[in-house]
Amino acid sequence: MISELNTSRKVVGAKQVKRALRDRCAARLYMAIDADPRLLQPLVQEAVRQQVPVEQVSSMKELGAACGIAVGAAVAILLK
């Protein structure tokens, strides 16, 4: 599933994810298990409220690499 992030439209980072959720254009949310829970909690709650599937990734480094960026990422969204 995480391989979708390489080829599909996506946004990476808490601010962009929050905006995508607000605009209701999220298809799937990916979150890194080792990210700060205070950052992830409101985003995951909103995704669940909107019935957006949530996938866990083992590390921020792995999520960042899947998104094609050189740094770790706490959260990313696959866009509709």
Biopython code that builds the backbone (N, CA, C, O; Angstrom):
import numpy as np
from Bio.PDB.StructureBuilder import StructureBuilder

atoms = [
    (1, "MET", "N", (0.813, -1.196, 0.000)),
    (1, "MET", "CA", (0.000, 0.000, 0.000)),
    (1, "MET", "C", (0.857, 1.262, 0.000)),
    (1, "MET", "O", (0.529, 2.235, -0.679)),
    (2, "ILE", "N", (1.940, 1.251, 0.747)),
    (2, "ILE", "CA", (2.782, 2.448, 0.847)),
    (2, "ILE", "C", (3.417, 2.786, -0.497)),
    (2, "ILE", "O", (3.800, 3.933, -0.726)),
    (3, "SER", "N", (3.534, 1.812, -1.380)),
    (3, "SER", "CA", (4.119, 2.071, -2.696)),
    (3, "SER", "C", (3.255, 3.014, -3.531)),
    (3, "SER", "O", (3.747, 3.613, -4.489)),
    (4, "GLU", "N", (1.981, 3.154, -3.183)),
    (4, "GLU", "CA", (1.098, 4.102, -3.874)),
    (4, "GLU", "C", (1.631, 5.528, -3.780)),
    (4, "GLU", "O", (1.391, 6.341, -4.672)),
    (5, "LEU", "N", (2.345, 5.829, -2.712)),
    (5, "LEU", "CA", (2.831, 7.187, -2.498)),
    (5, "LEU", "C", (3.885, 7.597, -3.520)),
    (5, "LEU", "O", (4.088, 8.789, -3.750)),
    (6, "ASN", "N", (4.555, 6.632, -4.132)),
    (6, "ASN", "CA", (5.575, 6.945, -5.143)),
    (6, "ASN", "C", (4.970, 7.497, -6.418)),
    (6, "ASN", "O", (5.550, 8.375, -7.057)),
    (7, "THR", "N", (3.804, 6.986, -6.792)),
    (7, "THR", "CA", (3.260, 7.299, -8.104)),
    (7, "THR", "C", (2.017, 8.173, -8.079)),
    (7, "THR", "O", (1.685, 8.782, -9.096)),
    (8, "SER", "N", (1.331, 8.254, -6.974)),
    (8, "SER", "CA", (0.055, 8.956, -6.921)),
    (8, "SER", "C", (0.206, 10.377, -6.395)),
    (8, "SER", "O", (1.258, 10.761, -5.885)),
    (9, "ARG", "N", (-0.863, 11.143, -6.529)),
    (9, "ARG", "CA", (-0.895, 12.492, -5.963)),
    (9, "ARG", "C", (-0.961, 12.369, -4.445)),
    (9, "ARG", "O", (-1.710, 11.557, -3.902)),
    (10, "LYS", "N", (-0.166, 13.187, -3.778)),
    (10, "LYS", "CA", (-0.084, 13.099, -2.323)),
    (10, "LYS", "C", (0.281, 14.447, -1.743)),
    (10, "LYS", "O", (0.730, 15.347, -2.453)),
    (11, "VAL", "N", (0.081, 14.574, -0.438)),
    (11, "VAL", "CA", (0.619, 15.697, 0.323)),
    (11, "VAL", "C", (1.344, 15.112, 1.522)),
    (11, "VAL", "O", (0.964, 14.067, 2.051)),
    (12, "VAL", "N", (2.400, 15.808, 1.940)),
    (12, "VAL", "CA", (3.247, 15.322, 3.027)),
    (12, "VAL", "C", (3.384, 16.427, 4.064)),
    (12, "VAL", "O", (3.581, 17.592, 3.721)),
    (13, "GLY", "N", (3.279, 16.051, 5.330)),
    (13, "GLY", "CA", (3.451, 17.008, 6.412)),
    (13, "GLY", "C", (2.124, 17.350, 7.069)),
    (13, "GLY", "O", (1.064, 17.288, 6.447)),
    (14, "ALA", "N", (2.211, 17.711, 8.341)),
    (14, "ALA", "CA", (1.007, 17.929, 9.146)),
    (14, "ALA", "C", (0.132, 19.063, 8.615)),
    (14, "ALA", "O", (-1.089, 18.917, 8.547)),
    (15, "LYS", "N", (0.731, 20.175, 8.242)),
    (15, "LYS", "CA", (-0.077, 21.312, 7.776)),
    (15, "LYS", "C", (-0.824, 20.988, 6.487)),
    (15, "LYS", "O", (-2.008, 21.298, 6.356)),
    (16, "GLN", "N", (-0.133, 20.366, 5.540)),
    (16, "GLN", "CA", (-0.773, 20.023, 4.283)),
    (16, "GLN", "C", (-1.822, 18.933, 4.462)),
    (16, "GLN", "O", (-2.858, 18.945, 3.796)),
    (17, "VAL", "N", (-1.551, 17.988, 5.367)),
    (17, "VAL", "CA", (-2.515, 16.925, 5.648)),
    (17, "VAL", "C", (-3.764, 17.514, 6.283)),
    (17, "VAL", "O", (-4.882, 17.142, 5.927)),
    (18, "LYS", "N", (-3.577, 18.425, 7.216)),
    (18, "LYS", "CA", (-4.724, 19.077, 7.857)),
    (18, "LYS", "C", (-5.579, 19.796, 6.820)),
    (18, "LYS", "O", (-6.807, 19.726, 6.864)),
    (19, "ARG", "N", (-4.929, 20.484, 5.892)),
    (19, "ARG", "CA", (-5.641, 21.208, 4.829)),
    (19, "ARG", "C", (-6.395, 20.230, 3.929)),
    (19, "ARG", "O", (-7.544, 20.489, 3.573)),
    (20, "ALA", "N", (-5.769, 19.114, 3.557)),
    (20, "ALA", "CA", (-6.418, 18.122, 2.699)),
    (20, "ALA", "C", (-7.629, 17.503, 3.386)),
    (20, "ALA", "O", (-8.652, 17.253, 2.749)),
    (21, "LEU", "N", (-7.510, 17.257, 4.685)),
    (21, "LEU", "CA", (-8.654, 16.725, 5.430)),
    (21, "LEU", "C", (-9.780, 17.758, 5.497)),
    (21, "LEU", "O", (-10.954, 17.419, 5.351)),
    (22, "ARG", "N", (-9.412, 19.010, 5.717)),
    (22, "ARG", "CA", (-10.416, 20.073, 5.784)),
    (22, "ARG", "C", (-11.156, 20.193, 4.451)),
    (22, "ARG", "O", (-12.366, 20.419, 4.425)),
    (23, "ASP", "N", (-10.426, 20.040, 3.353)),
    (23, "ASP", "CA", (-11.014, 20.158, 2.024)),
    (23, "ASP", "C", (-11.680, 18.865, 1.551)),
    (23, "ASP", "O", (-12.261, 18.819, 0.466)),
    (24, "ARG", "N", (-11.594, 17.825, 2.364)),
    (24, "ARG", "CA", (-12.207, 16.528, 2.089)),
    (24, "ARG", "C", (-11.727, 15.904, 0.774)),
    (24, "ARG", "O", (-12.519, 15.369, -0.002)),
    (25, "CYS", "N", (-10.426, 15.986, 0.546)),
    (25, "CYS", "CA", (-9.875, 15.385, -0.678)),
    (25, "CYS", "C", (-8.887, 14.262, -0.351)),
    (25, "CYS", "O", (-8.015, 13.949, -1.161)),
    (26, "ALA", "N", (-9.018, 13.662, 0.818)),
    (26, "ALA", "CA", (-8.120, 12.591, 1.248)),
    (26, "ALA", "C", (-8.706, 11.221, 0.909)),
    (26, "ALA", "O", (-9.882, 10.957, 1.159)),
    (27, "ALA", "N", (-7.872, 10.360, 0.338)),
    (27, "ALA", "CA", (-8.288, 8.996, 0.036)),
    (27, "ALA", "C", (-7.750, 8.006, 1.079)),
    (27, "ALA", "O", (-8.426, 7.035, 1.421)),
    (28, "ARG", "N", (-6.527, 8.256, 1.585)),
    (28, "ARG", "CA", (-5.908, 7.369, 2.578)),
    (28, "ARG", "C", (-4.854, 8.162, 3.338)),
    (28, "ARG", "O", (-4.112, 8.944, 2.744)),
    (29, "LEU", "N", (-4.789, 7.961, 4.645)),
    (29, "LEU", "CA", (-3.801, 8.636, 5.481)),
    (29, "LEU", "C", (-2.735, 7.632, 5.898)),
    (29, "LEU", "O", (-3.050, 6.516, 6.310)),
    (30, "TYR", "N", (-1.485, 8.029, 5.792)),
    (30, "TYR", "CA", (-0.347, 7.220, 6.246)),
    (30, "TYR", "C", (0.311, 7.943, 7.408)),
    (30, "TYR", "O", (0.599, 9.137, 7.319)),
    (31, "MET", "N", (0.550, 7.227, 8.495)),
    (31, "MET", "CA", (1.185, 7.832, 9.665)),
    (31, "MET", "C", (2.365, 6.984, 10.120)),
    (31, "MET", "O", (2.311, 5.755, 10.090)),
    (32, "ALA", "N", (3.430, 7.658, 10.542)),
    (32, "ALA", "CA", (4.612, 6.958, 11.047)),
    (32, "ALA", "C", (4.404, 6.641, 12.521)),
    (32, "ALA", "O", (3.998, 7.509, 13.294)),
    (33, "ILE", "N", (4.674, 5.426, 12.904)),
    (33, "ILE", "CA", (4.472, 4.986, 14.284)),
    (33, "ILE", "C", (5.370, 5.747, 15.254)),
    (33, "ILE", "O", (4.985, 5.988, 16.398)),
    (34, "ASP", "N", (6.574, 6.128, 14.799)),
    (34, "ASP", "CA", (7.512, 6.795, 15.698)),
    (34, "ASP", "C", (7.361, 8.320, 15.723)),
    (34, "ASP", "O", (8.209, 9.010, 16.288)),
    (35, "ALA", "N", (6.306, 8.849, 15.125)),
    (35, "ALA", "CA", (6.069, 10.299, 15.140)),
    (35, "ALA", "C", (5.405, 10.706, 16.460)),
    (35, "ALA", "O", (4.865, 9.868, 17.182)),
    (36, "ASP", "N", (5.455, 11.997, 16.758)),
    (36, "ASP", "CA", (4.885, 12.551, 17.988)),
    (36, "ASP", "C", (3.368, 12.334, 18.020)),
    (36, "ASP", "O", (2.666, 12.829, 17.138)),
    (37, "PRO", "N", (2.853, 11.614, 19.003)),
    (37, "PRO", "CA", (1.414, 11.353, 19.081)),
    (37, "PRO", "C", (0.574, 12.629, 19.200)),
    (37, "PRO", "O", (-0.567, 12.665, 18.741)),
    (38, "ARG", "N", (1.132, 13.662, 19.809)),
    (38, "ARG", "CA", (0.375, 14.923, 19.924)),
    (38, "ARG", "C", (0.142, 15.547, 18.561)),
    (38, "ARG", "O", (-0.849, 16.249, 18.361)),
    (39, "LEU", "N", (1.036, 15.301, 17.631)),
    (39, "LEU", "CA", (0.879, 15.799, 16.268)),
    (39, "LEU", "C", (-0.117, 14.942, 15.490)),
    (39, "LEU", "O", (-0.948, 15.464, 14.747)),
    (40, "LEU", "N", (-0.027, 13.638, 15.662)),
    (40, "LEU", "CA", (-0.839, 12.711, 14.882)),
    (40, "LEU", "C", (-2.278, 12.596, 15.343)),
    (40, "LEU", "O", (-3.176, 12.434, 14.517)),
    (41, "GLN", "N", (-2.515, 12.675, 16.634)),
    (41, "GLN", "CA", (-3.837, 12.386, 17.185)),
    (41, "GLN", "C", (-4.972, 13.171, 16.528)),
    (41, "GLN", "O", (-5.945, 12.556, 16.092)),
    (42, "PRO", "N", (-4.893, 14.501, 16.438)),
    (42, "PRO", "CA", (-6.025, 15.211, 15.825)),
    (42, "PRO", "C", (-6.208, 14.883, 14.345)),
    (42, "PRO", "O", (-7.332, 14.886, 13.843)),
    (43, "LEU", "N", (-5.120, 14.603, 13.654)),
    (43, "LEU", "CA", (-5.221, 14.269, 12.234)),
    (43, "LEU", "C", (-5.859, 12.902, 12.037)),
    (43, "LEU", "O", (-6.713, 12.727, 11.167)),
    (44, "VAL", "N", (-5.446, 11.945, 12.837)),
    (44, "VAL", "CA", (-6.012, 10.602, 12.746)),
    (44, "VAL", "C", (-7.489, 10.627, 13.152)),
    (44, "VAL", "O", (-8.314, 9.967, 12.520)),
    (45, "GLN", "N", (-7.824, 11.377, 14.190)),
    (45, "GLN", "CA", (-9.229, 11.473, 14.611)),
    (45, "GLN", "C", (-10.097, 12.037, 13.497)),
    (45, "GLN", "O", (-11.195, 11.538, 13.250)),
    (46, "GLU", "N", (-9.616, 13.063, 12.830)),
    (46, "GLU", "CA", (-10.379, 13.658, 11.728)),
    (46, "GLU", "C", (-10.500, 12.685, 10.566)),
    (46, "GLU", "O", (-11.557, 12.605, 9.940)),
    (47, "ALA", "N", (-9.447, 11.951, 10.268)),
    (47, "ALA", "CA", (-9.502, 10.954, 9.198)),
    (47, "ALA", "C", (-10.532, 9.871, 9.523)),
    (47, "ALA", "O", (-11.308, 9.471, 8.655)),
    (48, "VAL", "N", (-10.538, 9.403, 10.756)),
    (48, "VAL", "CA", (-11.503, 8.380, 11.172)),
    (48, "VAL", "C", (-12.921, 8.938, 11.082)),
    (48, "VAL", "O", (-13.838, 8.244, 10.642)),
    (49, "ARG", "N", (-13.098, 10.184, 11.497)),
    (49, "ARG", "CA", (-14.416, 10.814, 11.452)),
    (49, "ARG", "C", (-14.927, 10.887, 10.015)),
    (49, "ARG", "O", (-16.122, 10.723, 9.769)),
    (50, "GLN", "N", (-14.023, 11.134, 9.068)),
    (50, "GLN", "CA", (-14.389, 11.218, 7.655)),
    (50, "GLN", "C", (-14.365, 9.858, 6.959)),
    (50, "GLN", "O", (-14.596, 9.777, 5.753)),
    (51, "GLN", "N", (-14.092, 8.803, 7.700)),
    (51, "GLN", "CA", (-14.018, 7.433, 7.192)),
    (51, "GLN", "C", (-12.925, 7.271, 6.136)),
    (51, "GLN", "O", (-13.094, 6.557, 5.148)),
    (52, "VAL", "N", (-11.799, 7.951, 6.369)),
    (52, "VAL", "CA", (-10.618, 7.815, 5.523)),
    (52, "VAL", "C", (-9.765, 6.700, 6.123)),
    (52, "VAL", "O", (-9.446, 6.755, 7.311)),
    (53, "PRO", "N", (-9.389, 5.698, 5.346)),
    (53, "PRO", "CA", (-8.546, 4.620, 5.878)),
    (53, "PRO", "C", (-7.209, 5.158, 6.392)),
    (53, "PRO", "O", (-6.617, 6.061, 5.800)),
    (54, "VAL", "N", (-6.752, 4.586, 7.499)),
    (54, "VAL", "CA", (-5.487, 5.001, 8.111)),
    (54, "VAL", "C", (-4.532, 3.818, 8.080)),
    (54, "VAL", "O", (-4.864, 2.727, 8.543)),
    (55, "GLU", "N", (-3.348, 4.042, 7.531)),
    (55, "GLU", "CA", (-2.314, 3.013, 7.465)),
    (55, "GLU", "C", (-1.127, 3.440, 8.323)),
    (55, "GLU", "O", (-0.741, 4.609, 8.318)),
    (56, "GLN", "N", (-0.554, 2.495, 9.054)),
    (56, "GLN", "CA", (0.626, 2.778, 9.865)),
    (56, "GLN", "C", (1.887, 2.357, 9.111)),
    (56, "GLN", "O", (1.918, 1.322, 8.445)),
    (57, "VAL", "N", (2.920, 3.184, 9.234)),
    (57, "VAL", "CA", (4.223, 2.913, 8.623)),
    (57, "VAL", "C", (5.219, 2.796, 9.770)),
    (57, "VAL", "O", (5.090, 3.498, 10.774)),
    (58, "SER", "N", (6.203, 1.925, 9.635)),
    (58, "SER", "CA", (7.096, 1.612, 10.744)),
    (58, "SER", "C", (7.961, 2.776, 11.213)),
    (58, "SER", "O", (8.331, 2.830, 12.386)),
    (59, "SER", "N", (8.294, 3.717, 10.314)),
    (59, "SER", "CA", (9.153, 4.824, 10.746)),
    (59, "SER", "C", (8.934, 6.058, 9.883)),
    (59, "SER", "O", (8.431, 5.975, 8.762)),
    (60, "MET", "N", (9.325, 7.204, 10.433)),
    (60, "MET", "CA", (9.245, 8.456, 9.694)),
    (60, "MET", "C", (10.180, 8.411, 8.484)),
    (60, "MET", "O", (9.856, 8.936, 7.418)),
    (61, "LYS", "N", (11.329, 7.786, 8.658)),
    (61, "LYS", "CA", (12.303, 7.683, 7.568)),
    (61, "LYS", "C", (11.715, 6.892, 6.399)),
    (61, "LYS", "O", (11.865, 7.285, 5.242)),
    (62, "GLU", "N", (11.052, 5.787, 6.700)),
    (62, "GLU", "CA", (10.443, 4.961, 5.655)),
    (62, "GLU", "C", (9.319, 5.728, 4.939)),
    (62, "GLU", "O", (9.202, 5.654, 3.716)),
    (63, "LEU", "N", (8.511, 6.448, 5.685)),
    (63, "LEU", "CA", (7.422, 7.218, 5.080)),
    (63, "LEU", "C", (7.973, 8.329, 4.192)),
    (63, "LEU", "O", (7.465, 8.559, 3.095)),
    (64, "GLY", "N", (8.994, 9.007, 4.657)),
    (64, "GLY", "CA", (9.620, 10.048, 3.852)),
    (64, "GLY", "C", (10.187, 9.493, 2.554)),
    (64, "GLY", "O", (10.022, 10.091, 1.491)),
    (65, "ALA", "N", (10.857, 8.347, 2.645)),
    (65, "ALA", "CA", (11.424, 7.716, 1.450)),
    (65, "ALA", "C", (10.320, 7.304, 0.477)),
    (65, "ALA", "O", (10.475, 7.459, -0.735)),
    (66, "ALA", "N", (9.219, 6.784, 0.992)),
    (66, "ALA", "CA", (8.105, 6.377, 0.134)),
    (66, "ALA", "C", (7.483, 7.570, -0.576)),
    (66, "ALA", "O", (6.944, 7.438, -1.675)),
    (67, "CYS", "N", (7.561, 8.735, 0.057)),
    (67, "CYS", "CA", (7.013, 9.954, -0.535)),
    (67, "CYS", "C", (7.999, 10.630, -1.476)),
    (67, "CYS", "O", (7.652, 11.597, -2.154)),
    (68, "GLY", "N", (9.216, 10.129, -1.518)),
    (68, "GLY", "CA", (10.223, 10.683, -2.410)),
    (68, "GLY", "C", (10.914, 11.922, -1.875)),
    (68, "GLY", "O", (11.391, 12.753, -2.648)),
    (69, "ILE", "N", (10.971, 12.054, -0.540)),
    (69, "ILE", "CA", (11.672, 13.187, 0.061)),
    (69, "ILE", "C", (12.881, 12.670, 0.839)),
    (69, "ILE", "O", (12.927, 11.505, 1.233)),
    (70, "ALA", "N", (13.854, 13.548, 1.054)),
    (70, "ALA", "CA", (15.117, 13.139, 1.670)),
    (70, "ALA", "C", (15.075, 13.109, 3.187)),
    (70, "ALA", "O", (16.025, 12.650, 3.821)),
    (71, "VAL", "N", (13.990, 13.590, 3.780)),
    (71, "VAL", "CA", (13.866, 13.625, 5.237)),
    (71, "VAL", "C", (12.679, 12.763, 5.659)),
    (71, "VAL", "O", (11.879, 12.338, 4.826)),
    (72, "GLY", "N", (12.579, 12.514, 6.948)),
    (72, "GLY", "CA", (11.462, 11.737, 7.466)),
    (72, "GLY", "C", (10.159, 12.513, 7.392)),
    (72, "GLY", "O", (10.157, 13.743, 7.334)),
    (73, "ALA", "N", (9.054, 11.786, 7.395)),
    (73, "ALA", "CA", (7.731, 12.405, 7.375)),
    (73, "ALA", "C", (6.869, 11.738, 8.437)),
    (73, "ALA", "O", (6.847, 10.513, 8.549)),
    (74, "ALA", "N", (6.166, 12.541, 9.210)),
    (74, "ALA", "CA", (5.286, 12.000, 10.242)),
    (74, "ALA", "C", (3.982, 11.501, 9.666)),
    (74, "ALA", "O", (3.434, 10.493, 10.112)),
    (75, "VAL", "N", (3.486, 12.224, 8.660)),
    (75, "VAL", "CA", (2.172, 11.909, 8.119)),
    (75, "VAL", "C", (2.108, 12.321, 6.649)),
    (75, "VAL", "O", (2.745, 13.284, 6.222)),
    (76, "ALA", "N", (1.316, 11.560, 5.890)),
    (76, "ALA", "CA", (1.104, 11.865, 4.475)),
    (76, "ALA", "C", (-0.301, 11.410, 4.096)),
    (76, "ALA", "O", (-0.883, 10.529, 4.728)),
    (77, "ILE", "N", (-0.823, 12.034, 3.052)),
    (77, "ILE", "CA", (-2.158, 11.668, 2.571)),
    (77, "ILE", "C", (-2.097, 11.422, 1.079)),
    (77, "ILE", "O", (-1.487, 12.177, 0.322)),
    (78, "LEU", "N", (-2.745, 10.346, 0.682)),
    (78, "LEU", "CA", (-2.962, 10.050, -0.725)),
    (78, "LEU", "C", (-4.235, 10.799, -1.118)),
    (78, "LEU", "O", (-5.263, 10.653, -0.457)),
    (79, "LEU", "N", (-4.181, 11.587, -2.171)),
    (79, "LEU", "CA", (-5.327, 12.407, -2.580)),
    (79, "LEU", "C", (-6.262, 11.627, -3.490)),
    (79, "LEU", "O", (-5.853, 10.694, -4.182)),
    (80, "LYS", "N", (-7.519, 12.030, -3.473)),
    (80, "LYS", "CA", (-8.529, 11.412, -4.346)),
    (80, "LYS", "C", (-8.250, 11.764, -5.786)),
    (80, "LYS", "O", (-8.986, 11.342, -6.679)),
]
sb = StructureBuilder()
sb.init_structure("model")
sb.init_model(0)
sb.init_chain("A")
sb.init_seg("    ")
for serial, (resi, resn, name, xyz) in enumerate(atoms, 1):
    if name == "N":
        sb.init_residue(resn, " ", resi, " ")
    sb.init_atom(name, np.array(xyz, "f"), 0.0, 1.0, " ", f" {name:<3s}", serial, name[0])
structure = sb.get_structure()
